[in-house]
């Protein structure tokens, strides 16, 4: 690995922060005992040349050039050192919308805050700083941080996505040993400058990334992580969320990486000699369609566990939050429950990385010989059509295998990663939530014959939903702490008898 020095951190205090894009309600961090600060991280970053990128993931890299950089780091950490879990999560912020977003913080925030983890969001890629084209049809050209708030971000500069891998390494190196940081003094401050995570002493540093960022972490795991001596490795585990079969390239100097190029290369599995735990969490919608990760599917091995969430789209109603009202996808987008699965996955990954038990194994989602999921067509049982023949599981779109959730095992809707054929381009990753005929619902939830209850079918559904929740908690795919929130996500309004 190229020998790059520790970066320098400078706290950003001018003007207001431009936080990562999110549709979730903002969190009052002070009210939950957290501090949020923002920093410039600057230094010299190395790049690599990919000599080979084989399907088994054992990439061979050679050192290339280096270039100066200065990018943004956003830190959310417990104020009380006694509340710190010892875990630092470094999220490779996602730029598919043309600016930074933190999708995994959105999903994992509840678990991060209650556990006392530190979260660091890194503007790792060129577009975040310099601006560029949104990859998922969200409005064309964007400005980037520097042009958006020059008083705060004017000194930032990014030499291109080829250098993003070493920028991430340098942040991980800092998180492993915060005392080694170079911190620029604050004018007029009393006492020495304190770095982004203060005096906290981490014991685990975990890299996290979703979608395009998971493509980038695939490149990192397969190439950068094992490049160089063992002492140069900075991450204790990886959480790759919704990766495709390909990987982000290594040669984007002076420009942003193209998501299209990542979709067009590969397939590449994760290398099985990675040496630290890696949890891959895939939505059912990630396996086929635009993301099409199926060619890179691999069985669990010593260091790799994969969870595929049945009935789940790449992105969903929970992630979009308030943005969902501005998206017309010819119907409701997917309202699956991957948020609860991801929280459980993170906890298992931390335990595994600490030398404890690995996450529970989940069977892969079953596909037929034509690479189509073993479900009915996406419109099966939709309001306005006649119920489709075949099993009730097929009518509700319940594929076999995968990580289950209560909304798939006690269904009242059809959740799918497929999109409406006439939906706008940005809907391609959002899937659908389809209503089913009352006739089908009555067949699935008939209630108890002779019952004196006012709504016996609804009560039968709620009992089955609760039983599914408790079973999945016992199996380890959901967390007991989330039980009340999961039960509140039941959908009894679909059953009126």
C-alpha positions, -999 to +999 in steps of 0.1 A: +000+000+000+012+035-008+026+053+023+003+082+029+006+102+061-022+108+086-045+135+075-051+168+092-085+177+107-099+212+108-133+218+125-157+236+102-176+264+120-184+290+094-219+293+081-244+264+085-237+227+077-250+212+046-259+178+059-264+146+039-297+144+020-324+126+039-362+124+040-363+113+076-372+137+104-341+154+119-327+140+151-322+162+182-288+148+190-283+169+221-315+154+235-301+119+232-267+127+246-249+131+213-227+158+197-226+165+160-195+182+146-182+187+111-146+187+099-124+191+069-100+162+065-070+170+043-038+154+032-023+134+003-042+104-010-028+075-030-044+057-060-040+022-074-038+005-107-059-027-111-037-054-125-065-080-124-101-082-111-111-118-112-145-132-104-133-148-072-126-112-059-089-116-053-080-083-070-044-075-077-035-038-073-003-019-077+005+015-063+000+045-086+002+082-081-010+104-052-028+138-051-038+164-024-073+163-011-096+180+014-130+166+020-158+167+046-162+145+076-194+145+097-192+131+132-220+120+156-207+107+189-218+103+225-210+133+247-204+111+278-174+088+272-189+063+296-218+059+270-194+050+242-197+014+230-162+013+216-175+009+181-169+034+153-190+031+121-175+048+090-202+053+064-191+058+028-217+084+020-238+077-011-237+101-040-261+085-065-285+115-060-258+139-070-249+149-034-241+131-002-268+109+014-265+087+045-289+058+038-274+035+063-275+060+091-312+065+083-318+028+087-294+022+117-298+055+137-320+039+164-295+011+170-265+035+168-279+059+193-292+034+219-259+014+217-236+044+220-217+039+187-198+067+170-209+073+134-187+091+109-200+101+075-173+106+049-177+126+017-155+101+000-164+108-037-157+135-062-193+145-068-199+153-031-173+180-032-171+191-068-207+184-081-218+164-111-246+144-126-271+126-104-270+089-112-306+080-105-325+107-123-330+131-094-324+164-111-293+164-134-263+185-125-255+193-088-231+219-074-212+200-047-203+212-012-177+237-022-200+258-044-230+253-021-215+270+009-182+286+000-178+302+035-178+267+050-166+244+023-146+266+000-112+250+009-124+215+000-110+198-031-113+163-045-088+148-070-112+121-083-127+089-072-095+069-078-082+084-046-114+078-026-102+044-014-071+058+003-092+087+017-114+061+034-083+042+046-069+074+062-102+081+080-103+045+092-067+048+104-076+079+124-106+061+139-084+033+151-059+056+168-075+091+174-045+102+194-023+102+163-044+128+145-031+162+134-057+187+144-055+223+133-059+247+163-090+268+165-083+305+167-089+319+202-095+285+217-081+277+251-061+244+254-050+220+227-073+212+198-093+179+201-100+158+170-133+146+156-140+119+182-123+136+211-108+114+237-128+083+229-108+051+225-124+028+199-120-010+199-137-017+166-139+003+133-164-009+108-170+003+072-205+006+060-220+015+026-252+011+007-258+008-031-231+028-050-211+029-018-214-009-015-200-012-050-171+009-038-166-012-007-166-043-029-136-027-046-121-019-013-126-053+003-113-072-028-084-049-036-074-023-010-080-041+023-054-067+018-030-046-003+002-041+017+013-054+051-012-066+077-005-037+099-019-013+072-054-028+075-077-005+094-112-020+094-124-048+117-155-056+097-176-045+067-213-041+061-221-041+024-258-031+018-274-036-016-243-042-037-245-053-074-225-079-092-199-054-102-176-029-085-165+007-087-134+012-109-099+023-097-090+047-126-111+078-121-086+105-117-099+140-119-135+128-123-163+109-107-167+072-111-196+061-133-222+039-118-228+025-152-193+013-154-198-005-121-229-022-134-211-032-166-181-050-150-179-082-131-193-103-117-170-103-087-177-121-055-162-109-022-128-125-017-131-153+008-097-146+024-107-111+035-097-120+071-124-099+089-162-104+091-182-091+061-220-090+062-237-086+029-274-075+031-294-077-001-330-068-009-348-092-031-350-064-057-312-062-057-308-097-071-323-090-105-334-059-125-311-029-126-288-039-097-287-076-108-264-089-081-274-125-087-243-135-107-221-125-078-241-145-052-219-167-030-224-192-002-216-182+033-179-189+042-155-183+071-156-145+068-187-138+047-224-140+056-251-130+032-287-121+041-313-116+013-345-100+025-376-114+009-402-090-006-378-060-002-369-034-028-335-017-031-349+014-014-382+018+003-407+040+021-388+041+053-356+054+036-374+080+015-394+094+044-409+128+035-395+126+000-419+098-009-447+124-014-428+139-043-422+106-061-449+094-085-442+057-092-477+048-103-486+035-069-472+032-034-435+023-033-422-007-014-430-005+024-409-035+035-391-038+068-355-040+060-348-013+086-354-039+114-333-065+096-304-041+092-304-031+128-302-068+138-275-074+112-253-046+126-255-060+161-246-095+149-217-081+129-202-062+159-205-094+180-188-114+152-160-089+148-154-090+185-148-127+184-184-138+193-209-158+173-214-151+136-249-140+124-275-167+119-275-182+085-304-175+061-312-196+030-310-177-003-341-166-020-351-193-045-351-185-082-363-206-111-343-216-142-352-184-160-338-162-133-373-151-122-382-152-086-405-180-076-435-157-071-465-148-092-463-119-116-459-085-099-496-077-105-509-109-090-540-102-069-539-065-074-570-045-070-588-042-104-577-077-116-591-111-110-572-132-084-544-152-100-545-189-097-520-208-076-509-208-040-518-180-016-480-175-011-477-167-048-506-144-048-491-124-020-457-124-037-441-144-009-409-159-024-393-189-008-362-185+013-343-154+023-346-134+055-383-132+064-401-102+080-435-101+096-450-083+066-440-112+043-448-140+067-482-125+078-491-107+046-519-084+038-502-068+008-479-078-020-444-064-016-422-065-046-389-051-059-404-047-093-416-013-105-445-003-126-436-004-163-447+033-168-430+047-137-404+074-140-367+064-140-360+073-104-386+047-094-365+018-108-351+010-073-382+016-052-404-014-059-441-015-051-466-022-024-497-037-041-531-043-027-547-077-030-583-086-036-606-088-005-615-123-017-578-133-014-575-116+020-606-134+033-592-167+021-559-160+040-575-144+071-610-160+074-612-157+112-624-183+135-658-198+126-684-190+152-662-165+170-681-137+188-653-112+182-662-081+163-633-084+138-622-121+139-602-119+106-583-089+118-576-106+151-563-137+134-540-115+113-527-096+143-520-128+162-501-143+132-482-110+128-472-110+164-462-147+163-440-140+132-424-111+150-415-132+180-403-161+159-380-139+139-366-122+171-359-157+184-341-166+152-320-135+154-332-116+123-350-090+144-341-073+177-362-076+209-357-039+215-375-032+182-405-054+190-430-026+199-420-006+168-424-037+146-458-045+161-469-009+155-460-015+118-488-041+114-514-032+088-548-044+101-567-016+082-567-039+052-589-064+071-624-051+080-642-083+091 
